[in-house]
């Protein structure tokens, strides 16, 4: 050590600092030296990792066998962010290095004297864990989230100052949302545009943006992504938590929702598929299924499509849920009146939720009868030696043109519907949700209550059934309009009923003209 000064002015030094300076003043005139201390140097490799349940590490010393370390988190450590757990894992491994360098040998772990040894098949346990993780990763939502995570990482790494999801801020998330916004398909027409107030995609100078509902869904996925990497909690200046949960993200969503509302962009709903179009679809598929010139595989596919679409229209079930129905979940009603379906897995079906619905035999028209068409499909599969009993009721085909064990779900179903409607030249943008919407509206107009529609179709609330059926928007609104039109008709005294109602309301609502009850 030595004393140094960079200023011509005197620097006041007192108390402990002055004593420290005085202690080291001998260095000003000292010219001696200290002998080098003998040291031992060696090279080692250290690896560490952490998971939600514990930590592990590997030590490789020269000319020594590899050492593996592991442990489980304490209760106080379980809820820590994963990045903190990664740092703790490295700390624990380095502590082991320090102990070994000093010649310390840790004692063996304590085992309860009353604990009995059991046979553990750890490879089998790990296989089950891996299978569960793979099944979860294969779900559509997890795939979408994984794809979005990769897209986010690519965006962050392309910034002038490259970042990652570990270091992203709320501003980075908003920039990412704006960047994705330009990939949208919803036209935001300006008031001066001839297409203002419509969803027209005709060429004009207006921008195409993501619908506000899509942005909301994307923000939800981003929150889940940041939570999965340990960035949970609220974001503030002191605690950088989940950037997608920051108040600025909510304000951004509110801003674009308001912008689209001002542009008269209403939420897009599926085009309902009604009975007239459904009957044409059934007749087309029925005729094609019995053509002698088609191959056995094509006959199976057409029969499956007919049974599936017919069942979907009559049940109003989600196509993704219906495609995952097992054959053993279909029961026969007494006296062969119809079929009962009871399935427990789907988009909103898991845990304590399930969906039970029945379909009845159509006595007057077998072409649109769901029971007849489903029975025909199963019998055809039996003749082709396709075993539907142990697995999904509706099966997809693979790339080699064979009936697989996979369920008939996803874009395959939507593409088949579009193909058939296009062939009939009646396609108007219908999706698989069109069956559900058409079923709900048809039931409402036939006299079913909102509660009955919700329970049959599988809506979780009456409000959802009312939202998607929209019967009140079209049918019930005509009653108030009719009353107003009729109220304008003048009576014998040349005063309309609407005028008399207004006069009566004003008279009864004039509180100033009333006397005190207790003067």
Secondary structure, 3 states (H helix, E strand, C coil): CCCCCCCCCCCCCCHHHHHHHHHCHHHHCCCCCCCCCCCCCCCEEEEEEECCCEEEEEEEECCCCCEEEEEECCCCCCCCCHHHHHHHHHHHHHHHHHHHHCCCCCCCCCCCCCCCCCCCCHHHHHHHHHHHHHHHHCCHHHHHHHHHHHHHHHHHHCCCCCCCCCCCCHHHHHHHHHHHHCCCCEEECCCCCCCCCCCCCCCCCCEEECCHHHHHHHHHHHHHHHHHCCCCCCCCCCCCCCHHHCHHHHHHHHHHHHHHHHCCCCCCCCCCCCHHHHHHHHHHHHHHHCCCCCCHHHHHHHHHHHHHHHHHHHHCCCHHHHCCCEHHHEEECHHHCEEEEEECCCCCCCCCCCEEEEEECCCCCCCCCHHHHHHHHHHHHHHCCCCCCCCECCEEECCCCCEEEEECCCHHHHHHHHHHHHHCCCCCCCCCHHHHHHHHHHHHHCCCCHHHHHHHHCCCCHHHHHHHHCHHHHHHHHHHHHHHHHHCCECCCCCEHHHHHHHHHHHHHCHHHCCCCCC
